[in-house]
Each structure stands twice: as C-alpha cells, then as structure tokens.
Amino acid sequence: MANIKSAKKRILVTRTKTARNKSIRSEVKTSIKKVEAAVENKDKAAAAAALTDAISTISKAGTKGVYHKNNVSRKVSRLSRLVNSIG
C-alpha cells in the first residue's frame, strides 16, 4: 500500500475512473449487441433505431476519452455496414 499522500490519491482517482470507463464500455457493448440482434432477426426498422442509439452511445464514449476516435469510427462504420446489409 502507498505511504505518500499523492500516491494514495492517485489510487483513489484511478479506481473512480476505472469504474466509470467500465460502465461506459459495458453500455457500448450492450448497444452493439442490440443492433446485432435486430440484424440477426432481419428487422430493418428495429436495427435502424438501435443503430441510432448505438452511434450516440459510442460517440459519447469517444468524447469522454474511453475510446480513441479511430476506434469510434471503426465501430460505427461496422455497425452501419451491418444494418445496410439487411436491405
């Protein structure tokens, strides 16, 4: 365990940030799974609605620094291509 005050603070801050990032990542994964499930059922309307929600969630994660902007773009692109493949 750390003895220095600043090191103790860093441990606490890291725990807080880790919990926040984990929560956001979980939310992103859930939204991606919803899109994939709608695509699997070949439900175009539900997939489009889920895609809109997923893009919003993924973009927010990117602006908060949980994901790199290129990672965000890749995730959005893959989901969009998946939804467009239903047609």
C-alpha atoms as a printed R data frame, in Angstrom:
   type eleno elety resid chain resno       x       y       z
1  ATOM     1    CA   MET     A     1   0.000   0.000   0.000
2  ATOM     2    CA   ALA     A     2   1.168   3.515  -0.781
3  ATOM     3    CA   ASN     A     3   2.509   5.702   2.016
4  ATOM     4    CA   ILE     A     4   2.722   9.022   0.198
5  ATOM     5    CA   LYS     A     5  -0.384  11.193   0.173
6  ATOM     6    CA   SER     A     6  -0.288  11.873  -3.572
7  ATOM     7    CA   ALA     A     7   0.118   8.171  -4.321
8  ATOM     8    CA   LYS     A     8  -2.923   7.368  -2.169
9  ATOM     9    CA   LYS     A     9  -4.910   9.987  -4.050
10 ATOM    10    CA   ARG     A    10  -3.837   8.544  -7.412
11 ATOM    11    CA   ILE     A    11  -5.086   5.114  -6.312
12 ATOM    12    CA   LEU     A    12  -8.495   6.553  -5.418
13 ATOM    13    CA   VAL     A    13  -8.751   8.582  -8.623
14 ATOM    14    CA   THR     A    14  -7.743   5.574 -10.718
15 ATOM    15    CA   ARG     A    15 -10.428   3.422  -9.075
16 ATOM    16    CA   THR     A    16 -13.059   6.058  -9.827
17 ATOM    17    CA   LYS     A    17 -12.004   6.450 -13.461
18 ATOM    18    CA   THR     A    18 -11.768   2.689 -13.950
19 ATOM    19    CA   ALA     A    19 -15.316   2.208 -12.683
20 ATOM    20    CA   ARG     A    20 -16.596   4.993 -14.947
21 ATOM    21    CA   ASN     A    21 -14.799   3.621 -18.020
22 ATOM    22    CA   LYS     A    22 -16.013   0.094 -17.300
23 ATOM    23    CA   SER     A    23 -19.597   1.312 -17.070
24 ATOM    24    CA   ILE     A    24 -19.341   3.231 -20.349
25 ATOM    25    CA   ARG     A    25 -17.691   0.290 -22.152
26 ATOM    26    CA   SER     A    26 -20.438  -2.013 -20.903
27 ATOM    27    CA   GLU     A    27 -23.097   0.378 -22.191
28 ATOM    28    CA   VAL     A    28 -21.419   0.478 -25.613
29 ATOM    29    CA   LYS     A    29 -21.213  -3.322 -25.805
30 ATOM    30    CA   THR     A    30 -24.897  -3.625 -24.889
31 ATOM    31    CA   SER     A    31 -25.949  -1.166 -27.598
32 ATOM    32    CA   ILE     A    32 -23.840  -3.036 -30.173
33 ATOM    33    CA   LYS     A    33 -25.455  -6.336 -29.161
34 ATOM    34    CA   LYS     A    34 -28.917  -4.807 -29.618
35 ATOM    35    CA   VAL     A    35 -28.057  -3.781 -33.181
36 ATOM    36    CA   GLU     A    36 -26.613  -7.215 -33.964
37 ATOM    37    CA   ALA     A    37 -29.700  -8.937 -32.541
38 ATOM    38    CA   ALA     A    38 -32.019  -6.794 -34.673
39 ATOM    39    CA   VAL     A    39 -29.936  -7.550 -37.766
40 ATOM    40    CA   GLU     A    40 -29.990 -11.260 -36.981
41 ATOM    41    CA   ASN     A    41 -33.804 -11.123 -36.837
42 ATOM    42    CA   LYS     A    42 -33.770  -9.190 -40.140
43 ATOM    43    CA   ASP     A    43 -35.833  -6.386 -38.575
44 ATOM    44    CA   LYS     A    44 -34.788  -3.313 -40.568
45 ATOM    45    CA   ALA     A    45 -36.767  -0.762 -38.520
46 ATOM    46    CA   ALA     A    46 -35.554  -2.045 -35.155
47 ATOM    47    CA   ALA     A    47 -31.994  -2.271 -36.457
48 ATOM    48    CA   ALA     A    48 -32.097   1.338 -37.674
49 ATOM    49    CA   ALA     A    49 -33.442   2.544 -34.326
50 ATOM    50    CA   ALA     A    50 -30.861   0.521 -32.411
51 ATOM    51    CA   LEU     A    51 -28.128   1.832 -34.728
52 ATOM    52    CA   THR     A    52 -29.048   5.443 -33.971
53 ATOM    53    CA   ASP     A    53 -28.890   4.722 -30.241
54 ATOM    54    CA   ALA     A    54 -25.614   2.818 -30.607
55 ATOM    55    CA   ILE     A    55 -23.948   5.596 -32.614
56 ATOM    56    CA   SER     A    56 -24.932   8.088 -29.935
57 ATOM    57    CA   THR     A    57 -23.581   5.890 -27.139
58 ATOM    58    CA   ILE     A    58 -20.332   5.138 -28.969
59 ATOM    59    CA   SER     A    59 -19.749   8.793 -29.838
60 ATOM    60    CA   LYS     A    60 -20.264   9.841 -26.219
61 ATOM    61    CA   ALA     A    61 -17.728   7.225 -25.139
62 ATOM    62    CA   GLY     A    62 -15.290   8.708 -27.665
63 ATOM    63    CA   THR     A    63 -15.727  12.275 -26.429
64 ATOM    64    CA   LYS     A    64 -15.214  11.138 -22.829
65 ATOM    65    CA   GLY     A    65 -11.906   9.545 -23.774
66 ATOM    66    CA   VAL     A    66 -12.919   5.948 -23.204
67 ATOM    67    CA   TYR     A    67 -12.299   5.057 -26.869
68 ATOM    68    CA   HIS     A    68  -9.915   6.585 -29.421
69 ATOM    69    CA   LYS     A    69 -11.610   8.476 -32.244
70 ATOM    70    CA   ASN     A    70 -10.474   5.931 -34.847
71 ATOM    71    CA   ASN     A    71 -11.879   3.106 -32.732
72 ATOM    72    CA   VAL     A    72 -15.178   5.000 -32.520
73 ATOM    73    CA   SER     A    73 -15.236   5.484 -36.290
74 ATOM    74    CA   ARG     A    74 -14.486   1.810 -36.896
75 ATOM    75    CA   LYS     A    75 -17.253   0.637 -34.568
76 ATOM    76    CA   VAL     A    76 -19.814   2.987 -36.134
77 ATOM    77    CA   SER     A    77 -18.753   2.020 -39.646
78 ATOM    78    CA   ARG     A    78 -19.023  -1.711 -38.966
79 ATOM    79    CA   LEU     A    79 -22.461  -1.346 -37.411
80 ATOM    80    CA   SER     A    80 -23.713   0.841 -40.256
81 ATOM    81    CA   ARG     A    81 -22.454  -1.647 -42.828
82 ATOM    82    CA   LEU     A    82 -24.136  -4.461 -40.894
83 ATOM    83    CA   VAL     A    83 -27.502  -2.663 -40.849
84 ATOM    84    CA   ASN     A    84 -27.234  -1.754 -44.533
85 ATOM    85    CA   SER     A    85 -26.622  -5.403 -45.397
86 ATOM    86    CA   ILE     A    86 -30.211  -6.261 -44.386
87 ATOM    87    CA   GLY     A    87 -31.784  -4.415 -47.336
